[in-house]
Amino acid sequence: MKNNKTLILDVTDSYEEFFEDAIIIGIVTSHKSYKFCLRLNKTLNFDFRLNTDIVIELKKKQRTYHFPVYQSDVVHSHVKHYLYDNRHDGEVLLPEFKNIDFIWLVKGDINYYNQLQDLLHIINSMDGIQLASEIPHSELPNREYLIF
């Protein structure tokens, strides 16, 4: 006789662990991803590049959507910056933030609230930026889409 038990893996703790040392910024802009990365690199001295090893795949409406992720590492630090394109081919990665164009995830030894405020101020003052604001990860019902 077969035993048809279904086991469910609770990954809630993994989500919390992934985001425990992270800051998330939502950005609304009219720039395309390549142009936005170039502007961030020039204005803030980052080195955002497309990370081909990290691609977020989302299956919706019988299609698979691929959302690119750009990465910039801070030299001599454990801090990494990831920039997710929230839109691809008419679909959004985080439907609860469908008006946001980019999700900026900062991971690592983050203990700089003042630096975050300075970063937000600079981003908000850039041409073509309508809004840059911190998003608490607890407010993201689909935060698992950001985990790679």
N, C-alpha and C positions, 0 to 999 in steps of 0.2 A: 504494500500500500504506500502510495506517494504522500509525502508530507509537503503541502503547498503553503509554506510559511513565506510571508513577505516581510523582509527586514527593511526598515527605513533608517537611513543615515541622517542624523541631525547635524547639520553643518553650521548652525547658528553661531557656535563658539568660534569656528574658523573665520566667519565673516567679521566678528568683533576683533579677532586677533589681527586680521589683515588691515583693519582700519584704526587700530588703537594708536598707531603712531603716524596718522595721516591727517592731512588737511585737504578739503575739497573746495575748489573755487569754480563757480559757474560763470561763463563769459558769453555775452551776447555781442556779436560783431557782424559786420557786413563782409569781412574778409574771408577768402577761401583759405583752407588749411595751410597750404604752402606759403602763401603770402603772410598769414598771421604768424606762423613760425619764424619766418624771416624777420618780421618786425619785432617779435619778442627777442630774438637773438641779437638784433642790433641795439634795441633800446635797453634791454636788461642784461646784456652780455651772457646770454644763455647759449646753448648749443643744441637746440631741439632738432632731432633728426628722426625720420621715420624708422621705427623699430620693426623690422620685418619678422622678427621672432615672436612678437606679440600682436595678435590680431584677434579682436573680439568678434565671435560669430554669434549671430542671433537668428533663430529660425522663426519666421512669422509668415502668415499667409502663404504657406507652402513654398516659401523661398528662403534662401539663406543669405543674410546680409553680413558683410564684412566691414567692421568699423576699424579704421586705422588708429594706431597709437604712436605718438611721437614721444621721444625720451630725451632728457637732458640730465646728466649726472653732475653733481657738484664735486669738483676736484678736492681730494684729501678730506672727504666726508662720506658719511653713509646716506646722505640725503639724495633722493632721486626725484625728478619731476617727470610726470607722465601727462601728456595732453591727449585726450580722447576727442575725436570728432564725433559729436552727438548726432550728426545727420549723415545718412548715406543712402543714395538712390531713393529718396522720398520717404525713408523710414527713420525713426529716432531710436537711439540706444536707450535713453531714459525717458519713457513716455510721460512721467510725472513732471518733467522739465522740458517739454517739447519746444519751448521758446528759447532755450539755451542752445548755443551753437557749439560750445566747447566745454569740456569738463577737465579741469586742471587738478591733478592729484599730486600732492607733495607727500612723499613717504621718507621716513628716516628719523634721525634724532632731531625732532622738531620741538624746540622750546623757545620759539621767538614770536610771541604774539605781536610785538611792536614791528618786527620785520614783515609780518603778514599784512599789517595795516599799511605799511609803506608800499609793499608790493601791490596791494589793491589800489592804493592811491595812484601809483604810476600807471597801472594798467588802465584804470578809469580815465586817465588824462590822455591816453594815446588816441590818435586819429582813428576813426572807424569803430571805436568801442562804445557801445551803448551802455553796457553794465558789466561789472565784475564784482561778484559778491561771494562770501564764504557760504557754503552749504554744509550744515551739520550732517554727518553720514547717517545719523539716526533718523533723519528725515527722508532717506532714500529707500523706498520700499523695494526697488529693484537694484539695490547696491551690488548684488551678486554679479551683475553684468560687467562691473568694473574689475572684477577679480580675474587675474590671469595666472 
